[in-house]
């Protein structure tokens, strides 16, 4: 079959853009020549985020006034009052916003920055002070609407900002000082880029005159983060702060979301100026490259492929988290079975009979079977990651492939589709659903669904039952039963992460927070506190491993002081469990620095997380016997504030099923544990 593609860009003219800027009186006439040093997109450009501001390529493209109006109306649709989506072409200033300053009153650059955040609807930031960011923190104390949550480490704060963004769908904001403060954000920036998380990271920098002199706590953070951010700025002119912050939020949230870094020298923060809030964004090239609305011809082609297929499967990913309603309607209209990636859990309810749950390395046998046997693979908001595909040549080898994704660089990068559409999944599915309903299409895939039901019965998810010890899978299953699934779950990285994906059913989007692409240990607790800050009415539970938890254990102080009711359930096996599993399977069980306990007293639990929690004044308990598990979890859930439950589990358990890296579905492992020699 010939490959059909649609990846044209939306031709928004900058003239049209300027027409929708707020009509605020300009207070900065005669502003100095632009001195913002903007970082290149570099590696991120390969993902379709590059924009070129060269004068040779700048051009004004006219579009119909109605088309521009519709585009802008869609962009400024902010869900709820006083919230920032970042996608609007103008700042979504809350209706009740009032500046602390008169229009013609000079103020510090730091105060301009904070007001810019207020105009974006930001109400929570995660910031840790230092010498180069003190002015920003002083300005934050003068804001009556922004709450700063003081994490105890910069990595903790950026993971918290990610948890905030993932659970709310809004742009997360973190602030750090120069030098080590800024470099401590690096892991979080890389994580946000790989997992497409809308994030604005603001860093202080040494004064302009000292840049390049190896000054105290000077790091060229723009250069350091160039390849792990969607875009970055070094602000050298105070007059550019309003525009740069507006651009940063727009870039972070529009197209394929990602992190944007804004580096502001300390003397710029201290300088006095009258801000011009009417400055237009200077993103001509970027706007021209945003995906266009879905093409009707491609939609019709997709429907024809569905009509001619016998064994279709929907393969949905993180790009569907904001399109959950449309995805559910599509499955309801077509009756097509659906499987999800790790990042897409919850976009479609796992309790539904058509759900095959997660696919990939540790996905269900029946989900991987479905993809292997399918004749049509509908890939929505996915990137054909290696942990999903395994051996590329054998992945969906019998299928025609339809790929819809917002990032043109992902189309055909790993797996060549037969029909591709470069578009936002939400409007694409909306158009497909509308055409299906208008044509009154009906489909009958009952034989295929019955075949997959047989596979579900043949290969159910299972775990061992011990006489006294607690199986880690049973702890998560019990947690699901006691919460009824009504919780936001965060995790670190490792075996506990996969078990949490397998054994807790996710029926709503944005209830699952994990580090997928980067696999950053220590993500669980900080991301949980970020979610708790934005979703106070939903229980937030960090399912963690002892190895991951200890990497950001200092955030126990944050959840206690900030009164964030985060619950922590540690599956403590005294080992780096996932590495141990690979040692068991592929290295003859040779232990290479994977034991985390006290080698001189292996009979003791070390470290003692209950004692650690006592030091942070966080209530806690430990459970060792399975008969005491349910009551211990219920006590944790009933606790009004933060709580830590240390669940002791055997280290010999393996995450199953498992398709070894680079292998095919035929090589899937379904039996065994660390008690067997391979």
Secondary structure, DSSP 8 states (H G I E B T S, - for coil): ---EEE--B----HHHHHHTS-------TT-----EEE---GGGGGGTT-----TTT-------HHHHHHHHHHHT--SSTT---S-SSS----TT---SS-TT--EEHHHHHHHHHHHTT--EEEE---TTTHHHHHHHHT-SS-EEE--SSHHHHHHHHHHHHHHHSS-EEEEE-STHHHHTTHHHHHHHHHTT--EEEEEEE--GGGTTTT-TT---HHHHTGGGSSEEEEE--GGGHHHHHHHHHHHHHSSS--EEEEEEEHHHHH-EE---TT-----HHHHHTSB----HHHHHHHHHHHHH-SSEEEEE-GGGGGGHHHHHHHHHHH--EEEE-STTTTSS-TTSTTEEEE-STTS-HHHHHHHHH-SEEEEES----HHHHSSGGGTTTT-EEEEEES-GGGTTTSS--SEEEES-HHHHHHHHHHHHHHTT-----HHHHHHHHHHHHHS-------SSSB-HHHHHHHHHHHHTT-SEEEE-SSHHHHHHHHHS---STT-EE---SS--TTHHHHHHHHHHHH-TTS-EEEEEEHHHHGGGGGGHHHHHHTT--EEEEEEE-SB-HHHHHHHHHHSTT--SS-B-S-TT-TTS-SS-HHHHHHHTT-EEEEE-SGGGHHHHHHHHHH-SS-EEEEEEB-TT---SSB--TT--GGG-B-S--TTS--
